[in-house]
């Protein structure tokens, strides 16, 4: 990896991963927010690695695609298959694919057995890091899904986590400014 901002190490303990995800509650989530988050992830990917990766952000209830981009040339059609599989995992279990990966210690056969995903059904889900649920304050359940595919799975996971953390932090700063001076303070 290259770049000036290395990713933090992804936690492997399930309780740590769950706590990480519980902190990721956005104050709002609009198409403009998805664009900001998506561009932040893309820029982070470009700074972190020379490898090509896909960034995909979609709504949970309608599958509407809000953001889809690549970090660099060289993405393969297979990356979009991984995006789809990771997205389906997040939507079905409501947790990140990194959580599911660590829950099953990467054992896809054990995962498929546990949830009776025999035959081709098992191949429609992925327990590889990079799929993260979007939750919004005051809204029940998963509102959207952010997926990255193309780096090592712990990196796919952490680049999303760090971008969402930064988005939440920025929203807090904007709320503070807005509370002190209204719209003109921006």
C-alpha positions as CSV (number, residue, x, y, z in Angstrom):
1,X,0.0,0.0,0.0
2,X,1.1,3.5,-0.7
3,X,-0.2,6.9,0.4
4,X,0.0,9.2,3.4
5,X,-3.0,7.9,5.4
6,X,-2.7,4.2,6.2
7,X,-5.9,2.5,7.4
8,X,-6.3,1.4,11.0
9,X,-6.2,-2.3,11.6
10,X,-9.6,-3.9,11.2
11,X,-10.9,-5.5,14.5
12,X,-11.4,-9.2,14.5
13,X,-13.2,-9.6,17.8
14,X,-17.0,-9.8,17.1
15,X,-17.9,-7.5,20.0
16,X,-15.4,-4.9,18.8
17,X,-16.8,-5.1,15.2
18,X,-20.4,-4.8,16.6
19,X,-19.4,-1.8,18.6
20,X,-17.7,-0.2,15.6
21,X,-20.9,-0.7,13.6
22,X,-23.2,0.6,16.4
23,X,-21.2,3.9,16.4
24,X,-21.9,4.3,12.7
25,X,-25.3,5.9,12.9
26,X,-25.7,8.7,10.4
27,X,-27.7,11.8,11.2
28,X,-29.2,11.7,7.7
29,X,-28.7,9.9,4.4
30,X,-29.6,11.5,1.1
31,X,-28.4,11.1,-2.5
32,X,-26.0,14.0,-1.9
33,X,-24.7,12.3,1.3
34,X,-24.1,9.1,-0.7
35,X,-22.2,11.2,-3.3
36,X,-20.0,12.8,-0.6
37,X,-19.4,9.4,1.1
38,X,-18.6,7.7,-2.2
39,X,-16.2,10.4,-3.4
40,X,-14.5,10.3,0.0
41,X,-14.0,6.5,-0.3
42,X,-12.8,6.8,-3.9
43,X,-10.3,9.4,-2.9
44,X,-9.1,7.3,0.1
45,X,-8.7,4.3,-2.2
46,X,-6.6,6.3,-4.6
47,X,-4.4,7.5,-1.8
48,X,-4.0,4.0,-0.3
49,X,-3.4,1.7,-3.2
50,X,-2.4,1.4,-6.8
51,X,-5.0,-1.4,-7.1
52,X,-8.4,-0.8,-8.8
53,X,-11.4,-1.1,-6.6
54,X,-15.2,-0.5,-6.9
55,X,-17.2,1.7,-4.6
56,X,-21.0,1.1,-4.6
57,X,-23.6,2.7,-2.4
58,X,-27.3,1.8,-2.7
59,X,-30.6,2.0,-0.8
60,X,-31.7,-1.0,1.1
61,X,-35.4,-1.0,0.3
62,X,-35.4,-0.3,-3.4
63,X,-31.9,-1.3,-4.5
64,X,-31.6,2.1,-6.1
65,X,-28.0,2.8,-6.9
66,X,-26.9,6.1,-5.4
67,X,-23.1,5.9,-6.2
68,X,-20.9,3.6,-8.2
69,X,-17.4,4.4,-9.2
70,X,-14.0,2.8,-9.6
71,X,-10.8,4.0,-7.9
72,X,-8.5,3.4,-10.9
73,X,-8.5,1.6,-14.3
74,X,-8.3,-2.2,-14.1
75,X,-11.5,-3.2,-12.4
76,X,-12.8,-6.6,-13.6
77,X,-16.4,-7.6,-14.1
78,X,-15.9,-10.0,-11.2
79,X,-15.7,-7.0,-8.8
80,X,-19.4,-6.2,-9.5
81,X,-20.3,-9.8,-8.7
82,X,-18.5,-9.4,-5.4
83,X,-20.3,-6.1,-4.8
84,X,-23.7,-7.8,-5.3
85,X,-22.8,-10.7,-3.0
86,X,-21.5,-8.5,-0.2
87,X,-24.6,-6.3,-0.5
88,X,-26.9,-9.3,-0.2
89,X,-25.1,-10.4,2.9
90,X,-25.5,-7.0,4.6
91,X,-29.2,-6.8,3.7
92,X,-30.0,-10.3,4.9
93,X,-28.1,-10.3,8.2
94,X,-28.0,-6.5,8.9
95,X,-24.3,-6.5,9.8
96,X,-21.1,-6.0,7.9
97,X,-19.6,-8.7,5.8
98,X,-16.5,-8.3,7.9
99,X,-18.5,-9.3,11.0
100,X,-19.9,-12.4,9.2
101,X,-16.3,-13.2,8.0
102,X,-15.0,-13.2,11.5
103,X,-18.1,-14.9,12.9
104,X,-17.4,-17.9,10.7
105,X,-13.6,-17.5,10.7
106,X,-13.7,-17.2,6.9
107,X,-15.3,-20.7,6.6
108,X,-17.8,-20.2,3.8
109,X,-18.9,-23.9,4.0
110,X,-19.8,-23.5,7.7
111,X,-21.6,-20.3,6.8
112,X,-23.6,-22.0,4.0
113,X,-24.5,-24.9,6.3
114,X,-25.6,-22.7,9.1
115,X,-28.0,-20.8,7.0
116,X,-29.0,-23.7,4.7
117,X,-27.5,-22.1,1.6
118,X,-27.1,-25.2,-0.4
119,X,-26.1,-25.3,-4.1
120,X,-25.9,-22.1,-6.0
121,X,-27.7,-20.1,-3.2
122,X,-24.5,-20.1,-1.1
123,X,-22.6,-18.4,-3.9
124,X,-25.0,-15.4,-3.9
125,X,-23.7,-14.2,-0.5
126,X,-20.1,-13.3,0.5
127,X,-18.5,-13.2,3.9
128,X,-15.6,-11.1,2.8
129,X,-15.0,-7.7,4.3
130,X,-16.2,-4.6,2.4
131,X,-20.0,-4.5,2.8
132,X,-21.2,-2.2,5.5
133,X,-24.8,-1.3,6.5
134,X,-25.9,2.3,6.6
135,X,-28.1,3.2,9.6
136,X,-29.7,6.5,10.3
137,X,-30.6,8.0,13.6
138,X,-34.3,7.5,14.4
139,X,-34.9,5.0,11.5
140,X,-35.3,1.3,12.2
141,X,-33.1,-1.1,10.3
142,X,-30.6,-0.8,7.5
143,X,-31.3,2.2,5.2
144,X,-28.5,1.5,2.7
145,X,-25.4,-0.4,1.9
146,X,-21.8,0.7,1.2
147,X,-19.6,-1.8,-0.6
148,X,-16.0,-1.7,-1.6
149,X,-14.4,-4.5,-3.6
150,X,-10.8,-4.8,-4.9
151,X,-8.4,-4.6,-2.0
152,X,-7.7,-7.1,0.8
153,X,-11.0,-7.7,2.6
154,X,-9.9,-6.0,5.8
155,X,-8.9,-2.9,3.8
156,X,-12.2,-3.0,1.9
157,X,-13.9,-2.9,5.3
158,X,-11.8,-0.3,7.0
159,X,-11.9,2.2,4.1
160,X,-15.7,2.2,4.4
161,X,-15.6,2.5,8.2
162,X,-13.2,5.4,8.2
163,X,-15.1,7.3,5.5
164,X,-18.4,6.8,7.4
165,X,-16.7,7.9,10.7
166,X,-15.4,11.0,9.0
167,X,-18.8,11.8,7.5
168,X,-20.5,11.6,10.9
169,X,-17.8,13.8,12.4
170,X,-18.3,16.4,9.6
171,X,-22.1,16.3,10.1
172,X,-21.5,17.1,13.8
173,X,-19.2,20.1,12.9
174,X,-21.9,21.4,10.5
175,X,-24.6,21.0,13.2
176,X,-22.4,23.0,15.6
177,X,-21.9,25.8,13.1
178,X,-25.5,25.7,12.1
179,X,-26.6,26.0,15.8
180,X,-24.3,29.0,16.3
181,X,-25.2,31.1,13.3
182,X,-27.7,29.3,11.1
183,X,-27.2,28.8,7.4
184,X,-24.9,31.8,7.0
185,X,-22.3,30.2,9.3
186,X,-21.5,27.7,6.7
